[in-house]
């Protein structure tokens, strides 16, 4: 049974939104790395930053698997979604 086009597009849009959110959080934590005098705080920030990077990679992998190959309309869809998100 094939997934409807609207449902598939919605899933991809949701993953793109998750990816944009993770990117924003990762940027926030990247700015805070090694800013504290406390080594423990710096260590926690590095772990959070790395976890966000791993999450971004995983979401991107899922998005790539859900995006049909060779369909030029999908490339336009991806570009339009990234423009809406400001990426």
N, C-alpha and C positions, 0 to 999 in steps of 0.2 A: 504494500500500500504506500503510495507516494504522499509525501507531506505537501499540503497546499502551499502555493507560492507565497501567499500572504503570511502564513505561519512561519515559513522558513525565513522570510525577510525580517519578520519580527524577532525571531531568535538571533539572527545576525545583528540586528540593530541593538538588541539587548547586550550582546557580547561586546559590541563596539562601545556602548555606554560604560560597561564594566571596565573595559580597557582604558578608556579616557579617565575614569575615576581613579583607577590604579596608578595611571601616569601622574595625575595631579598629586596624589598622596606620596608617590615615590619622590617627586620633585620637592615636596615639602620636607621630607625626611633627609633628602640629599643635602639640602641647605643647612640642616642642623648637625650634620656629621662633624665630629671633633670640635664642636663649639663649647662644650661644657668643660669645666675644670675637673669634674668627676669622671674617673675612668669607667666606672660602672654605668653611668648615664650614657657615655659615649658608646660603650659596648652594646647596651640595649638599643640605642638608635641605629647602630650598624646592623644588628640582627633584624630589626623592623624593616630597614631599607632593603636588605637582601631578600627578606620574605616578600616584599612588594615586587621586587624585580622578578622573582621566581613566579609569582602569581601572574604578572603581566605576560611572561613567556608562555605559561600554560593557557591562558585565555586566548592569546594570539594563535597558538597551535590549534585550539578548538575552532576558532573562527576560520582558520585556513582550511580545516577539514570540512566545514559546513559550506564553504564558498565553492560553487561549481566552477570547474576549470574550463577555460576556453570560451566563456560567455562574455562578450564585450559589455553587455548591459550591467553585469555584476561590477566590472571595473568602474563604471560611471556611478553605480550605486555606492560603492566604497568611497570614491572621491567625494561624492555629495555628502555622505554621512560624516566624513572627516572634516569637511568644510563647516558643517553645522556645529561640530564640536569644537572648532577652532584649532584643529591639529594639522 
